[in-house]
Amino acid sequence: MSYIRAIDSLRKGSSYTAMSEKYEDIIWQDENTSIPTKKECEDEIKRLEEEDKNTQYQRDRAVSYPELEEQLDLLWHAIDGGKFNVKSKETDFYKKLKAVKDANPKPE
């Protein structure tokens, strides 16, 4: 996690040049807003890291789900085969998506 990401989060759209990832190497160019303090950035880095940790399951699921075309094909076959209803859990469509969710649970 970097100071650059923290600054982008704290001062969206502000103008600066980053010579490196270090706080000291950031050259502030935005005259309309003040550069966040190093402490503000470090607090924001911690917040962003916690947010990333709590939403990792979403990124894991996104790459595990079947392609949208395959999902729609599974859904079509379930409907066409007369197996689809709101409470049905016996379709391949449901089973594939459920497997991804089970493998990547949402943290409590």
C-alpha positions in Angstrom: 0.0 0.0 0.0 1.4 3.4 -0.9 1.2 7.0 0.0 0.1 7.7 -3.6 -3.0 5.5 -3.2 -3.7 7.2 0.1 -3.4 10.7 -1.4 -5.6 9.7 -4.3 -8.2 8.5 -1.8 -7.9 11.5 0.5 -7.6 14.3 -2.2 -9.4 12.9 -5.3 -8.4 14.7 -8.4 -5.6 16.7 -6.8 -2.4 17.5 -8.8 0.9 16.2 -7.7 4.1 14.5 -8.9 5.4 11.4 -7.2 9.1 10.9 -7.6 8.8 7.6 -5.7 6.5 5.8 -3.3 7.9 7.8 -0.3 5.8 10.6 1.2 8.8 12.9 1.1 9.1 12.5 -2.7 5.7 13.8 -3.5 5.7 17.3 -5.0 2.3 18.9 -4.4 1.1 21.0 -7.3 -2.5 21.7 -6.4 -3.0 25.2 -5.1 -6.7 24.6 -4.2 -6.1 21.9 -1.7 -3.5 21.1 0.9 -1.4 18.0 0.9 -2.5 15.5 3.5 -0.1 15.0 6.4 2.0 12.0 6.6 -0.1 10.8 9.6 -3.3 11.3 7.6 -1.8 9.2 4.8 -0.7 6.5 7.2 -4.2 6.3 8.7 -5.7 6.2 5.3 -3.3 3.4 4.2 -4.5 1.4 7.3 -8.1 2.0 6.4 -7.6 1.0 2.8 -5.7 -2.1 3.7 -8.6 -3.1 6.0 -11.1 -2.4 3.3 -9.0 -4.4 0.8 -8.9 -7.3 3.3 -12.7 -7.2 3.8 -13.5 -7.2 0.1 -10.9 -9.7 -1.1 -13.7 -12.3 -1.4 -15.3 -10.1 -4.1 -12.1 -10.1 -6.2 -11.7 -13.8 -5.7 -15.2 -14.5 -6.8 -15.0 -12.2 -9.8 -12.2 -14.3 -11.4 -13.8 -17.6 -10.4 -17.3 -17.2 -11.8 -18.0 -18.7 -15.2 -18.0 -16.2 -18.1 -21.3 -14.4 -18.4 -22.0 -16.2 -21.7 -21.7 -19.6 -19.9 -23.9 -18.3 -17.0 -26.6 -17.2 -19.4 -26.3 -20.6 -21.3 -26.7 -22.5 -18.0 -29.7 -20.3 -17.1 -31.3 -20.8 -20.5 -30.9 -24.6 -20.2 -32.5 -24.6 -16.8 -35.4 -22.6 -18.0 -35.8 -24.6 -21.3 -35.6 -27.9 -19.3 -38.4 -26.7 -17.0 -36.1 -26.9 -14.0 -35.9 -23.2 -13.2 -38.0 -21.6 -10.5 -37.2 -19.1 -7.9 -36.7 -21.8 -5.2 -34.9 -24.4 -7.3 -31.3 -25.3 -6.3 -31.0 -28.2 -8.6 -29.9 -26.4 -11.8 -26.3 -26.3 -13.0 -26.6 -22.5 -13.0 -27.3 -22.4 -9.3 -24.7 -25.1 -8.5 -21.8 -23.4 -10.3 -22.5 -20.0 -8.8 -23.0 -21.5 -5.3 -19.7 -23.3 -5.6 -17.9 -20.0 -6.3 -19.6 -18.3 -3.3 -18.8 -21.3 -1.0 -15.2 -21.3 -2.1 -14.9 -17.6 -1.5 -17.1 -16.7 1.5 -17.9 -13.2 2.6 -16.2 -12.4 5.9 -18.5 -11.9 8.8 
